[in-house]
Structure formats: structure tokens, C-alpha cells
């Protein structure tokens, strides 16, 4: 598909070097995804390395006292995330410290919703499943105006795990860097010719250029 091909080519050139993209460790990816909920990447980059140094494994987090966990989270906000992550670690520790690879099973764990379950399954285990966060929803809505974003994401997600990993990362990156909420950079978008909104913006600008006031 033209959309996917252009998106992946753009991501190869423009994807940011983020620490959680350099690992397939399920625990590390889980921590990053929980931290990234409602929090900017720049903030998470400050806290993620410290948290992982203090609690390098899910077993270490499970053994930690609640106060120690909250101290490492202090300043990041939305503290229910830290409490749920701690509860999750304890539950997983009871079953051999193995984080599930199935999205439905992941969703039974404390604090894990549909997006986070898909993200962990895809980014840790390279499962070919969608991961629709706010950025992805915005990109797909502007590009295709679907009735069901998750259904469209499922259809678009490549069936090969490694390619699905890159596709989901690329969609998120496009939403974060180009297809932004307030001022989308449509002229810079690699998939503008496949995007309903992008084509409309380009056409409007072309008409204005052809008929200046």
C-alpha cells in the first residue's frame, strides 16, 4: 500500500532515537508505555533511565516498597500509574515474572488499557497488532476519516511482526512530529497525497497561490 510504503520510508529517515526503541525487553517497554500515558516524551526521557536503574527488572519492582516506587515517580504526575505499575509487577511476579504477549491477557493487568496492551505486544514481542494512541488516532482520522479507527488500524497493520513494529512506531512518530494536533505540517507530510485532509490543504493553498489577493 502506498500509504504504508511512504510512511515507513519517512520513519527510516526521521524516527527519533529513543531508549525504549532500542530494546525488546517487555518490562522496559511496559515501563516506558505507562510513563508515556498523558506525558510528553521529553519528560519521560528524564525519568525513565532513573526508574530503570532503580528497578531494573519486574522482580525488583515487585519487591520494592510502595514509598520507594513513588519516590522514583515523584514529579512525573498521574501517580495512579505508578501504583498500578507496582501492583502489576506484583501480580506478574506471582506467575514467574513473565509479562504476557497477548493483548487480551495484558488488558487484565492493573492500569493496562487497549492501547498499552497493543503497544507492549507489538513493541516487545513483535506481534502484528495495532496500537492506537492519540497520535495514531489523529493521523488515521485525518487521512481516512474511518468510522472505526481500531478496525482500520487492524486492517493496515502489516502481518509480519518486525514490519508491524516499524509501522506502529512510524504512525506515532508522524502524529508527534508532523500531523500535530494544533498546527499540522501538511506540506511536509510524506503521506499527504494519500491523506484526505492533506490533499484538501494542498488544494486550498494552490488555489490561493493561483489567485492572490
C-alpha positions in Angstrom: 0.0 0.0 0.0 1.3 3.4 -1.0 0.5 4.9 2.4 2.5 2.3 4.3 5.4 2.4 2.0 5.8 6.1 2.2 5.3 6.2 5.9 8.0 3.6 6.6 10.4 5.3 4.3 9.9 8.6 6.1 10.3 6.9 9.5 13.6 5.3 8.5 15.0 8.8 7.9 13.2 10.7 10.6 12.5 8.4 13.6 13.9 9.7 16.9 16.4 7.6 18.8 14.5 6.8 22.0 15.8 4.3 24.6 12.7 2.2 24.6 13.0 1.7 20.8 16.4 0.1 21.3 15.1 -2.9 23.2 12.5 -5.7 23.0 12.6 -6.2 26.8 8.9 -6.4 27.7 9.4 -4.9 31.2 11.4 -1.9 29.8 8.8 -1.3 27.1 5.9 -1.6 29.7 7.5 1.0 31.9 8.0 3.4 29.0 4.5 3.0 27.8 3.0 3.6 31.3 5.2 6.7 31.7 4.2 8.0 28.3 0.5 7.9 29.1 -0.5 11.6 29.1 3.1 12.7 29.4 5.4 14.2 26.9 8.4 12.3 25.6 10.8 15.0 26.9 9.6 14.5 30.4 9.7 10.7 30.2 13.3 10.8 29.0 14.2 12.4 32.3 12.6 9.8 34.5 12.8 6.5 32.5 16.6 5.9 32.9 16.5 6.6 36.7 13.5 4.4 37.2 15.1 1.5 35.2 18.3 1.9 37.1 16.5 1.7 40.4 14.2 -1.1 39.4 16.0 -2.9 36.5 13.6 -5.9 36.4 10.0 -6.6 37.1 11.0 -8.7 40.0 12.9 -5.8 41.5 9.9 -3.6 41.2 7.6 -6.2 42.7 9.9 -6.5 45.8 10.1 -2.7 46.2 8.2 -0.8 48.9 5.4 1.5 47.7 7.2 4.5 49.1 10.4 3.7 47.1 8.3 3.4 43.9 6.5 6.7 44.5 9.8 8.5 45.2 11.1 7.5 41.8 7.9 8.6 40.2 7.7 11.9 42.1 7.3 14.9 39.7 6.1 12.8 36.7 2.4 13.2 37.8 -0.6 10.9 37.4 0.5 8.9 40.4 -2.1 6.2 39.9 0.1 5.0 37.1 2.9 4.2 39.5 0.6 2.4 41.9 -0.9 0.3 39.1 2.5 -0.5 37.7 3.6 -1.7 41.1 0.5 -3.8 41.5 1.1 -5.2 38.0 4.6 -6.1 38.9 3.5 -8.0 42.0 0.8 -9.9 40.0 3.3 -10.9 37.3 5.9 -11.9 39.9 3.4 -14.4 41.2 3.3 -16.2 37.9 7.0 -16.4 37.1 7.9 -12.7 36.2 6.7 -13.3 32.6 4.8 -10.4 31.1 2.1 -11.7 28.7 2.4 -11.3 25.0 -1.3 -11.5 24.2 -3.1 -8.1 24.2 -6.3 -9.6 25.8 -4.3 -11.1 28.6 -2.3 -7.9 29.1 -5.6 -6.0 29.5 -6.4 -8.0 32.6 -3.5 -6.4 34.4 -3.8 -3.2 36.5 -3.7 0.0 34.5 -3.4 -1.6 31.1 -5.9 -0.4 28.5 -6.4 -1.3 24.9 -3.6 0.9 23.5 -0.9 -0.1 26.1 -1.7 -3.8 25.6 -1.3 -3.5 21.9 1.9 -1.4 22.3 3.6 -4.0 24.6 2.5 -6.9 22.4 3.9 -5.2 19.3 6.9 -3.4 20.6 8.2 -6.2 22.9 7.0 -9.3 21.2 6.6 -8.0 17.6 3.0 -9.2 17.5 1.2 -7.9 14.3 -1.4 -6.0 16.3 -2.5 -2.3 16.2 -1.6 0.2 18.8 -3.8 3.3 18.6 -2.8 6.1 20.8 -3.9 9.8 20.5 -1.3 10.4 17.8 -2.3 7.4 15.7 -6.0 8.2 16.0 -5.4 11.7 14.8 -3.3 10.6 11.8 -5.8 7.9 10.7 -8.8 10.1 11.2 -7.3 12.9 9.1 -6.1 10.6 6.5 -9.0 8.2 6.0 -12.0 9.5 8.1 -12.9 6.0 9.2 -16.0 5.1 11.2 -13.9 2.8 13.4 -10.2 3.8 13.9 -9.3 0.5 15.5 -10.8 -1.6 12.7 -8.8 0.5 10.2 -5.6 0.2 12.2 -6.1 -3.6 12.4 -6.5 -3.7 8.6 -3.5 -1.5 7.9 -1.1 -3.2 10.4 1.4 -5.4 8.5 1.1 -9.1 9.1 4.9 -9.6 9.6 5.9 -8.7 13.2 9.0 -6.6 12.5 7.3 -4.6 9.9 4.3 -4.1 12.2 6.7 -2.8 14.8 8.0 -0.2 12.4 4.6 0.7 11.1 3.2 1.4 14.6 6.2 3.4 15.6 6.1 5.3 12.4 2.4 6.2 12.8 3.0 7.5 16.3 6.1 9.5 15.1 4.2 11.1 12.3 1.5 12.2 14.7 4.1 13.5 17.2 6.3 15.4 14.7 4.2 16.2 11.6 0.5 15.5 12.0 0.3 17.5 15.2 -2.9 18.4 17.0 -2.9 22.2 16.5 -0.7 23.1 13.6 -0.3 20.0 11.3 2.6 20.4 8.8 0.7 19.1 5.8 3.2 20.3 3.2 6.0 18.3 5.0 3.9 15.2 5.3 5.2 12.1 3.5 1.7 10.7 3.0 -0.2 13.9 2.1 -1.1 12.5 -1.3 -2.8 9.6 0.4 -4.5 11.7 3.0 -8.0 13.3 2.7 -7.0 16.3 4.9 -3.6 16.7 3.3 -4.9 16.8 -0.2 -7.6 19.3 0.8 -5.0 21.6 2.4 -2.7 21.4 -0.6 -5.5 22.2 -3.0 -6.6 25.2 -0.9 -3.1 26.6 -0.8 -2.7 26.0 -4.5 -5.8 28.0 -5.3 -4.7 30.8 -3.0 -1.3 30.9 -4.8 -3.0 31.0 -8.2 -5.4 33.8 -7.2 -3.5 36.0 -4.8 -5.4 38.9 -3.3 
